[in-house]
Amino acid sequence: MIHSWATVAEALALMQNKKLRSLIVEPNDEDDAYGIVTETDIVYGVTAQEKDPSQVRIEQIMTKPCIVVNPDLSLTNVARLFANTGIQKAPVIKDKLLGIISVTDILMKIPIAQLSPSDIVSQKIGEAILHSRVCRDPEDQIAQESEIGWNVVEELESQEAK
């Protein structure tokens, strides 16, 4: 969360440090509404306008009041709300801020068919490569990725044998 009187530079530092794409703007008092500031607000309202982020206040670019989601709402209804309003994220509030829900959260909850064994192997190899060190030399990188792939296959085969 951030205060409406904070600068965009402060918001950027917080967003970069915490790897966030939006911040909820705190109400100024108990009768005030929540707001939201997104990376899009910053890009369109500051960067594209060639404004100095240290001179622009959050209140100048935020959306307030923002659409809020009740935690009792079903994912289908949240998806409809997002589709009807064109928003991609919203704070979840019931008396107080509980969190944020986004279109990505909805996508991750959609039930899908189980992955085939070959898809699971590919997925595990991809994850292992992602978490390994990447070499600068393309030939070394191919050799390293091949070794990682075989290690994953051997690990899965040993788990299957148990």
KAKATA-V406794 format. One record per helix or strand. SS is the DSSP state (alpha for helix, beta for strand). FROM is the first residue (numbers start at 1). TO is the last residue. If there is no record, write none. Layout:
[[SS | FROM | TO] [SS | FROM | TO]]
//
This chain:
[[beta | 2 | 2] [beta | 7 | 7] [alpha | 8 | 18] [beta | 22 | 25] [beta | 35 | 38] [alpha | 39 | 47] [beta | 57 | 57] [alpha | 58 | 60] [beta | 63 | 64] [beta | 68 | 69] [alpha | 75 | 85] [beta | 89 | 93] [beta | 97 | 102] [alpha | 103 | 109] [alpha | 117 | 131] [alpha | 138 | 161]]
//
